[in-house]
């Protein structure tokens, strides 16, 4: 139950007319007087009145009529409380009022529905409009303002496809999925046939016009807060343009120099910082839409996102298309940079990654002109050098295959391939005894062999793929191979499934099927393309096999905890899904922890290797450290391309003594 009573009212037509009443001074008389005063003001200018009732509600036994309890209300004494339904009718009957929207978050909230006869008759002859959104049924309790909290989230985040404005029905439908244990009730009455527009509660940030010119959620919040803090709320730039942002900047400088209404210097500096940041975002959005042009896609935007501070990942939007571009730019410029860091460093990495992924010349004069306009010339040079180092580091890959197993145990030889830019440049085979100790010793020798061949190519060896048969996947961690230092300390080790190198005749289709799954995964714009399985999914092998044959699971599959029959499940899943993840021990991944993959998906599987390193070294407190509890078998397009090479080539050549 709630501990204080709250009453709020405002009007979309009167942005500066609003009030919030709360605490011990909110009596019955004060609530009723405030609502009637607000109704008169709305009627004077033909505005829509929005009323929010938050607090204790009571209803007579057997008569579901809501009475809101003010500070002076007495339990079960109806005359000491506010009859919400009667008050709503009075507000809707006020001459000139365009309509009333009521938000009710109390126990027995649906009891606020008034007698409809009072709305269809009365002094206005039935020309009344009333929309209600209520947190609970007439005989239900409401708890912890959960209705109000979830409603606030919706108003801030928006609803795709819900139009330019929020009406009660769209909000009701969404809230019914997020407010559990309370019946969300609505009422919409419209008796004014002369009304031009439906009643609406707020602008929809994800409405039809959300992709047009204007700030995103982060930009709008930061700018409004910054301008309000120095008394320049009326200076909001409209229409959204560089010219209008420059005008606002001039206004800020004017009050800074005059000293009038400027407030503390830190607030003025912040306002300038936000305006300049939004100017950079606007310039960059215009540049990217012309420079990358037809190659600018939602997937490419997410792929180009640079490594962010841990707390910034919670702000990565679920949007797509133009809205995603705008929101990412605001995140990279306004929120993600740490104190003392360049605010364009992350932005330039993002722009350079986009251009590189799209195959566009990064040395073109247009790129330098954009960097100059944003004051980011040095940051651009840094980002291009970082990109070049990364490309060089990714050139070479060592593939080590353990497919020559003996009776589902350790192999008698290791097959090696060194790839340069995806092309096989060196091949070899190493004989070994069929034991873990012997295999790990030869794996260390394989890395030394690859490094020797890497030196003439003037590129480091960072990436090691280890192709492992099913029988060894659950009992071996190749990155922990120790030859004085663990293999995974200086190398990104990725575990692959060796069966994909040369599938038996009855599994000829598995790599094509994996390609189709990867293509489907690439269309997932916001969330990680992962299907999480529960324990019963692993134990019911026949049902799982049937679902796999029917195409039920084609994306990545993960287990929320390690099932008792994981090996049997893996034998089924590996042929069908391109990526498989499971907990390394008895730990469980809660839904909140599963969402971690949404944050880091575009950096996997490399981020897994980094999480293992951080776990070994200790001391890190990154949220992504939880990844160290996951194991994976990962197949991407690079690996499938390598597998397809076996269709036309002799895979093993040469030997190492």
C-alpha positions in Angstrom: 0.0 0.0 0.0 1.1 3.6 -0.5 2.2 5.9 2.3 1.4 9.2 0.7 -1.3 10.7 -1.4 -0.5 12.4 -4.7 -2.6 14.4 -7.1 -1.1 15.8 -10.3 -2.7 17.7 -13.2 -1.5 19.3 -16.4 -2.6 20.1 -19.9 -0.9 19.5 -23.2 -2.1 22.9 -24.4 -0.7 24.6 -21.3 2.9 23.4 -20.9 3.5 25.8 -18.0 0.3 25.0 -16.2 0.6 22.0 -13.9 0.8 21.0 -10.2 1.9 18.1 -8.0 0.2 17.9 -4.6 1.5 15.4 -2.1 2.2 14.9 1.6 0.3 15.6 4.8 -1.2 18.9 3.5 -3.2 17.2 0.8 -6.6 17.2 2.4 -10.0 16.4 0.8 -10.8 20.0 0.4 -7.5 20.8 -1.2 -7.8 18.0 -3.8 -11.3 19.0 -4.8 -10.4 22.7 -5.0 -7.2 22.0 -7.1 -9.1 19.9 -9.6 -11.9 22.4 -10.0 -9.4 25.2 -10.4 -7.5 23.3 -13.1 -10.8 22.5 -14.9 -11.6 26.2 -15.0 -8.2 27.1 -16.4 -8.5 24.4 -19.1 -12.0 25.5 -20.0 -10.8 29.1 -20.4 -8.4 28.1 -23.2 -10.2 25.0 -24.6 -7.4 22.7 -23.4 -7.4 19.0 -22.5 -7.1 18.4 -18.7 -5.0 15.5 -17.5 -5.5 14.4 -13.9 -3.5 11.8 -12.0 -4.7 10.3 -8.7 -2.0 8.3 -6.9 -2.5 7.1 -3.3 -4.9 5.3 -1.0 -8.3 4.3 -2.4 -11.2 2.8 -0.6 -14.7 1.6 -1.7 -17.9 0.9 0.2 -18.6 -2.8 0.8 -20.6 -4.2 -2.2 -20.6 -0.8 -4.0 -17.4 -0.4 -6.1 -17.1 3.4 -6.1 -13.7 4.8 -5.6 -13.0 7.3 -2.8 -9.5 8.7 -2.6 -8.2 9.3 0.9 -6.5 12.6 1.5 -4.5 13.4 4.6 -7.6 14.1 6.7 -9.6 11.0 5.5 -11.0 8.6 8.0 -11.2 4.9 7.2 -14.7 3.8 6.2 -16.0 7.4 6.5 -16.9 8.2 2.9 -17.7 11.8 3.6 -14.1 12.5 4.6 -12.7 11.2 1.2 -12.8 12.4 -2.4 -15.3 10.7 -4.7 -13.1 10.4 -7.8 -15.9 9.6 -10.2 -18.0 12.6 -9.3 -14.9 14.9 -9.5 -14.1 13.6 -13.0 -17.6 14.3 -14.2 -17.5 17.8 -12.8 -14.2 18.4 -14.7 -15.5 17.0 -17.9 -18.7 19.1 -17.6 -16.7 22.3 -17.2 -17.6 24.6 -20.2 -14.8 24.9 -22.7 -12.8 21.9 -21.6 -11.7 19.8 -24.6 -11.7 16.6 -22.6 -10.4 15.0 -19.4 -7.8 12.2 -19.2 -7.7 10.5 -15.8 -4.8 8.3 -14.5 -5.7 6.4 -11.4 -3.2 4.4 -9.4 -5.0 3.4 -6.2 -6.6 0.3 -4.7 -10.1 -0.2 -6.3 -9.0 2.1 -9.1 -11.7 0.9 -11.6 -14.3 2.3 -9.1 -13.3 5.7 -10.6 -15.6 5.0 -13.6 -18.4 7.5 -13.2 -22.1 7.0 -14.0 -22.2 7.3 -17.8 -25.6 8.9 -17.5 -23.9 11.9 -15.9 -21.7 12.2 -19.0 -24.3 11.9 -21.7 -26.6 14.6 -20.1 -25.6 17.4 -17.8 -25.0 21.1 -18.5 -23.1 20.5 -21.7 -25.8 18.4 -23.2 -23.6 15.3 -23.5 -20.7 17.0 -25.3 -18.2 15.6 -22.9 -15.1 13.6 -23.4 -13.4 11.4 -20.8 -10.6 8.8 -21.0 -9.6 6.8 -18.0 -6.6 4.5 -17.4 -6.8 2.6 -14.1 -4.3 0.5 -12.2 -6.6 -2.1 -10.7 -10.1 -3.7 -10.7 -12.8 -2.2 -8.6 -12.2 -4.9 -6.0 -8.5 -5.2 -6.3 -5.5 -3.7 -4.4 -2.7 -1.8 -6.1 0.9 -2.0 -4.9 4.1 0.1 -5.0 3.0 2.4 -7.8 4.0 -0.3 -10.3 1.3 1.0 -12.7 2.7 4.5 -12.6 6.3 3.3 -12.9 5.6 1.2 -16.0 3.4 3.9 -17.5 6.3 6.4 -17.1 8.6 4.0 -18.9 6.2 3.7 -21.8 5.8 7.5 -22.0 9.6 7.9 -22.2 10.5 5.0 -24.4 7.5 5.1 -26.8 5.6 2.4 -28.6 6.5 1.6 -32.2 3.5 1.7 -34.5 1.3 3.5 -32.0 1.1 6.7 -34.0 2.2 10.2 -33.2 0.4 10.4 -29.8 -0.5 8.1 -27.0 -4.1 7.3 -26.5 -5.4 5.3 -23.5 -6.0 2.1 -25.4 -2.5 1.7 -26.7 -1.1 2.2 -23.2 -3.6 -0.1 -21.7 -2.6 -3.0 -24.0 1.1 -2.6 -23.3 0.6 -2.2 -19.5 -1.3 -5.4 -19.3 1.9 -7.2 -20.3 4.1 -5.5 -17.7 1.9 -4.9 -14.7 1.2 -8.4 -13.3 -1.4 -9.2 -10.6 -3.4 -6.1 -11.3 -6.2 -5.7 -13.9 -5.5 -2.7 -16.1 -8.9 -1.1 -16.9 -9.7 1.7 -19.3 -12.7 3.7 -20.3 -13.1 6.0 -23.3 -16.2 8.1 -23.7 -16.5 10.7 -26.5 -19.8 12.5 -26.8 -18.5 15.6 -28.7 -19.2 15.1 -32.4 -17.5 18.4 -33.1 -14.1 17.3 -31.8 -11.4 17.3 -34.4 -8.9 15.0 -32.7 -9.0 12.1 -30.3 -7.9 12.6 -26.7 -4.2 11.9 -26.3 -2.0 11.8 -23.3 1.5 12.5 -24.7 3.7 12.5 -27.8 4.9 9.1 -28.8 8.8 9.1 -29.0 8.5 6.1 -31.4 5.6 7.5 -33.4 5.4 8.1 -37.1 7.4 11.3 -36.9 10.0 9.9 -34.5 12.4 9.2 -37.3 12.1 12.7 -38.7 14.2 15.7 -37.7 14.6 16.2 -33.9 16.5 14.9 -31.0 16.2 11.3 -29.7 15.2 10.4 -26.2 18.7 11.0 -24.7 19.2 14.2 -26.5 15.8 15.6 -25.7 16.2 14.7 -22.0 19.7 16.2 -21.7 18.8 19.4 -23.6 15.6 20.1 -21.7 17.3 19.5 -18.4 20.2 21.7 -19.3 18.1 24.6 -20.5 15.7 24.4 -17.6 18.6 24.6 -15.2 19.6 28.1 -16.5 16.1 29.5 -17.1 16.1 29.0 -20.9 13.3 26.5 -21.2 11.6 28.7 -23.9 14.7 28.5 -26.1 14.0 25.0 -27.3 15.2 24.8 -30.9 12.3 24.4 -33.3 12.5 23.4 -36.1 15.4 21.1 -35.4 18.4 22.4 -37.3 22.0 23.6 -37.0 20.8 27.1 -37.3 18.4 26.7 -34.4 21.1 25.0 -32.3 23.5 27.9 -33.0 20.7 30.3 -31.9 20.3 28.5 -28.6 24.1 28.5 -28.1 24.1 32.3 -28.7 21.4 32.7 -26.1 23.4 30.7 -23.6 26.4 32.9 -24.2 24.4 36.0 -23.9 23.1 35.1 -20.4 26.6 33.9 -19.5 28.1 37.3 -20.3 25.3 39.3 -18.7 25.2 37.2 -15.6 21.4 37.5 -15.5 19.6 34.2 -14.7 22.7 32.3 -15.6 23.0 30.4 -12.4 26.2 28.5 -11.4 28.9 28.5 -14.1 28.9 24.7 -14.1 25.2 24.7 -15.3 26.0 27.2 -18.1 29.0 25.1 -19.1 26.8 22.0 -19.2 24.2 23.6 -21.3 26.9 24.6 -23.9 28.3 21.1 -23.7 24.9 19.6 -24.5 24.1 22.0 -27.3 27.5 21.5 -28.9 27.2 17.7 -28.5 23.8 17.7 -30.2 25.3 19.8 -33.0 27.9 17.2 -33.5 25.2 14.5 -33.6 23.2 16.4 -36.2 26.3 17.0 -38.4 27.3 13.4 -38.1 23.8 12.0 -39.0 23.7 14.1 -42.1 27.2 13.1 -43.1 26.6 9.4 -42.6 23.3 9.3 -44.5 25.0 10.8 -47.5 28.5 9.1 -47.2 27.4 5.5 -46.4 24.1 6.0 -48.2 22.5 2.7 -49.4 24.9 0.6 -47.4 23.6 2.0 -44.1 21.6 -0.7 -42.4 20.4 -1.5 -38.9 22.7 -4.5 -38.6 25.7 -2.5 -39.7 24.9 0.2 -37.2 24.9 -2.3 -34.3 28.0 -4.1 -35.6 30.0 -0.8 -35.7 29.2 0.1 -32.1 32.5 0.4 -30.2 33.4 -1.0 -26.9 31.5 1.1 -24.3 31.7 1.6 -20.5 29.7 -1.0 -18.7 27.0 1.3 -17.5 26.4 2.7 -21.0 25.2 -0.6 -22.4 21.9 -0.2 -20.6 21.2 2.9 -22.7 21.7 1.2 -26.1 18.3 1.6 -27.7 16.0 -1.1 -29.1 15.2 1.0 -32.1 16.0 0.3 -35.8 16.8 2.4 -38.9 17.1 6.2 -38.7 15.9 6.3 -35.1 18.6 3.9 -34.1 21.3 6.0 -35.8 20.1 9.1 -34.1 19.9 7.5 -30.6 23.4 5.8 -31.0 25.0 9.1 -32.0 23.5 10.8 -28.9 24.6 7.9 -26.7 28.2 8.0 -28.0 28.5 11.8 -27.7 26.4 12.7 -24.7 26.4 9.7 -22.3 29.1 7.2 -23.0 32.3 9.3 -22.8 33.9 9.3 -19.3 34.9 12.4 -17.4 38.1 13.7 -18.9 37.9 11.7 -22.1 37.3 13.1 -25.6 33.6 13.2 -26.4 34.3 12.4 -30.0 36.7 9.4 -29.5 33.9 6.8 -29.4 32.0 8.6 -32.2 35.0 8.5 -34.6 35.5 4.8 -33.9 31.9 4.3 -34.8 32.1 6.3 -38.0 35.4 4.6 -39.1 33.9 1.1 -38.3 30.8 1.9 -40.4 32.9 3.1 -43.3 35.2 0.2 -43.2 32.4 -2.4 -43.0 30.7 -0.8 -45.9 33.9 -0.8 -47.9 34.1 3.0 -48.3 37.4 4.9 -48.7 38.3 6.4 -45.3 40.8 8.7 -46.8 38.3 10.7 -48.8 38.2 14.5 -48.3 34.6 14.2 -47.0 35.7 12.2 -44.0 38.4 14.8 -43.1 35.8 17.6 -43.6 33.4 15.9 -41.2 36.1 15.4 -38.6 37.0 19.1 -38.9 33.4 20.2 -38.4 33.2 18.1 -35.3 36.6 19.1 -33.9 37.7 15.5 -34.1 40.7 15.4 -36.5 43.1 13.8 -34.0 40.4 11.4 -32.9 39.9 10.4 -36.5 43.6 9.7 -36.9 43.5 7.6 -33.7 40.5 5.7 -34.9 42.0 4.9 -38.3 45.2 3.7 -36.7 43.2 1.5 -34.3 41.2 0.0 -37.2 44.4 -0.8 -39.1 45.9 -2.5 -36.0 42.8 -4.5 -35.5 42.6 -5.6 -39.2 46.3 -6.6 -39.0 45.6 -8.6 -35.8 42.7 -10.4 -37.4 44.5 -11.4 -40.6 46.1 -14.6 -39.4 44.2 -17.6 -37.9 45.5 -20.9 -36.8 43.1 -23.8 -37.1 43.9 -26.9 -35.1 41.6 -29.9 -35.5 41.3 -32.9 -33.2 39.0 -34.9 -35.5 41.3 -37.9 -35.6 39.9 -39.2 -32.3 40.3 -42.8 -31.2 37.1 -44.4 -29.8 35.7 -41.1 -28.7 38.8 -40.3 -26.8 41.9 -38.2 -27.6 43.3 -38.2 -31.2 46.5 -39.7 -32.5 47.3 -36.6 -34.6 46.5 -32.9 -35.0 45.7 -31.3 -38.3 46.9 -27.7 -38.7 46.1 -24.9 -41.1 47.4 -21.3 -41.1 45.0 -18.8 -42.8 45.9 -15.4 -44.0 42.8 -13.3 -44.7 40.7 -16.4 -44.9 43.0 -18.2 -47.4 45.0 -21.3 -46.4 48.7 -20.5 -46.7 50.3 -23.3 -44.6 49.2 -26.9 -43.8 50.7 -29.6 -41.5 49.9 -32.6 -39.4 51.4 -33.5 -36.0 51.4 -37.1 -34.7 50.7 -37.5 -31.0 49.8 -40.0 -28.3 46.1 -40.2 -27.6 46.2 -38.5 -24.2 45.2 -35.0 -23.0 48.8 -34.3 -21.9 50.2 -35.3 -25.3 47.6 -33.3 -27.2 48.2 -30.2 -25.2 51.9 -30.5 -25.7 51.4 -30.7 -29.4 48.9 -27.9 -29.4 51.7 -25.7 -27.9 54.0 -26.9 -30.7 51.3 -26.0 -33.2 51.2 -22.4 -32.0 55.0 -22.2 -32.2 54.8 -23.5 -35.8 52.2 -21.0 -36.7 54.1 -18.1 -35.2 57.2 -19.0 -37.2 55.2 -18.8 -40.4 53.5 -15.6 -39.2 56.7 -13.6 -38.9 57.4 -13.3 -42.6 53.9 -12.1 -43.1 54.4 -9.2 -40.7 51.2 -9.9 -38.8 50.7 -11.2 -35.3 48.9 -14.5 -34.5 46.1 -13.7 -32.2 43.3 -16.0 -33.3 43.3 -19.8 -32.7 40.4 -22.0 -33.7 40.3 -25.4 -32.1 38.0 -27.9 -33.7 36.9 -30.5 -31.1 34.8 -33.7 -31.4 31.6 -34.0 -29.4 33.2 -36.4 -26.9 35.7 -33.8 -25.7 33.6 -30.7 -25.7 32.4 -31.1 -22.2 35.7 -32.1 -20.6 38.3 -29.9 -22.1 39.1 -26.2 -22.1 41.7 -25.7 -24.8 42.3 -22.0 -23.9 43.7 -23.3 -20.5 46.5 -25.3 -22.3 49.6 -24.4 -20.3 53.0 -24.2 -21.9 54.5 -21.8 -19.3 51.6 -19.4 -20.0 48.1 -20.3 -20.7 47.2 -20.3 -24.4 44.2 -18.0 -23.8 46.3 -15.3 -22.2 47.8 -14.0 -25.5 45.3 -15.7 -28.0 41.6 -15.5 -28.6 40.7 -19.2 -28.6 37.4 -20.2 -30.2 36.0 -23.7 -29.9 34.5 -25.2 -33.1 32.9 -28.6 -33.8 35.2 -30.8 -35.8 32.4 -32.7 -37.5 31.7 -29.6 -39.7 35.1 -29.9 -41.4 34.2 -33.0 -43.3 30.6 -34.2 -42.5 29.6 -37.8 -43.1 27.3 -38.5 -46.0 24.1 -38.4 -44.0 25.0 -34.9 -42.6 25.9 -33.3 -45.9 23.4 -30.5 -45.2 24.6 -29.2 -41.9 26.8 -26.4 -43.0 24.2 -25.0 -45.5 21.6 -25.2 -42.7 24.0 -23.3 -40.4 24.4 -20.6 -43.0 20.7 -20.2 -43.2 20.6 -19.9 -39.4 23.3 -17.2 -39.4 21.4 -15.3 -42.0 18.3 -15.4 -39.8 20.3 -14.3 -36.8 21.7 -11.3 -38.7 18.1 -9.9 -39.0 17.7 -9.6 -35.2 18.1 -5.8 -34.8 18.1 -5.3 -31.0 18.2 -8.4 -29.0 20.7 -11.2 -29.0 19.4 -13.9 -31.5 19.4 -16.6 -28.8 16.8 -19.2 -27.8 17.2 -20.1 -24.2 16.3 -23.7 -23.3 15.2 -25.0 -19.9 16.1 -28.4 -18.3 13.0 -30.2 -19.6 14.0 -29.3 -23.2 17.3 -31.2 -22.7 15.7 -34.2 -21.1 13.0 -34.8 -23.7 15.3 -35.9 -26.5 12.6 -37.2 -28.8 10.6 -33.9 -28.7 13.8 -31.8 -29.1 14.9 -33.9 -32.1 11.4 -33.5 -33.7 11.5 -29.7 -33.2 15.0 -29.5 -34.7 13.9 -31.4 -37.8 10.9 -29.1 -38.1 13.2 -26.0 -38.1 12.1 -24.9 -34.6 15.7 -24.0 -33.5 17.9 -22.4 -36.2 19.5 -19.5 -34.3 21.9 -19.6 -31.4 20.7 -21.9 -28.5 21.7 -21.4 -24.9 21.0 -23.3 -21.7 20.0 -21.3 -18.6 21.7 -23.9 -16.5 23.7 -27.0 -17.1 21.2 -29.9 -17.6 22.0 -33.4 -16.4 21.8 -34.8 -20.0 23.8 -32.1 -21.7 25.9 -34.4 -23.8 22.9 -36.1 -25.4 21.3 -32.7 -26.1 24.5 -31.4 -27.6 24.7 -34.4 -30.0 21.4 -33.3 -31.3 21.9 -29.6 -31.3 25.3 -29.3 -32.9 24.2 -30.5 -36.3 21.3 -27.9 -36.4 22.4 -24.7 -34.7 25.4 -22.5 -35.6 26.0 -21.4 -32.0 25.6 -23.3 -28.7 26.2 -21.9 -25.2 25.9 -23.6 -21.8 27.0 -22.9 -18.2 30.4 -24.3 -17.3 29.2 -25.5 -13.9 26.0 -25.8 -11.8 25.4 -22.0 -11.9 22.2 -20.6 -13.4 21.7 -17.7 -15.7 18.6 -15.7 -14.6 16.6 -13.7 -17.2 18.5 -10.6 -16.1 21.8 -12.3 -16.7 20.6 -13.7 -20.0 20.1 -10.1 -21.1 23.8 -9.6 -20.8 24.1 -11.3 -24.2 22.0 -8.5 -25.7 24.7 -6.1 -24.6 27.8 -8.0 -25.9 26.5 -10.1 -28.7 28.2 -8.2 -31.5 31.6 -8.7 -29.6 31.2 -12.5 -29.2 33.0 -14.8 -29.2 36.0 -12.6 -28.7 34.4 -11.1 -25.5 34.2 -14.7 -24.1 38.0 -15.0 -24.4 38.5 -11.7 -22.7 36.1 -12.7 -19.9 38.1 -15.9 -19.3 41.3 -13.8 -19.1 39.7 -11.4 -16.6 38.5 -14.3 -14.5 42.1 -15.8 -14.4 43.6 -12.4 -13.5 41.0 -11.4 -10.9 40.0 -8.0 -9.7 37.6 -7.0 -12.5 34.0 -6.0 -11.7 32.7 -5.7 -15.3 29.1 -7.1 -15.7 30.4 -9.0 -18.7 32.7 -11.0 -16.4 29.7 -13.3 -15.9 30.4 -14.5 -19.4 33.3 -16.4 -17.9 30.8 -18.9 -16.6 29.7 -19.8 -20.2 31.1 -22.3 -22.6 30.4 -22.2 -26.3 30.8 -23.9 -29.6 30.7 -21.1 -32.2 30.4 -21.3 -35.9 30.3 -18.1 -38.0 30.5 -17.4 -41.7 34.4 -17.3 -41.6 34.4 -20.9 -40.2 31.8 -22.1 -42.6 33.8 -20.6 -45.5 36.8 -22.6 -44.2 34.7 -25.7 -44.0 33.6 -25.3 -47.6 37.3 -25.3 -48.7 37.4 -29.0 -47.9 34.9 -29.7 -50.7 37.6 -29.1 -53.3 40.9 -29.4 -51.5 43.2 -31.9 -49.9 43.1 -30.6 -46.4 46.2 -32.0 -44.9 49.7 -31.7 -46.3 53.2 -32.0 -44.8 54.1 -33.1 -41.3 56.0 -32.0 -38.2 58.3 -34.3 -36.5 
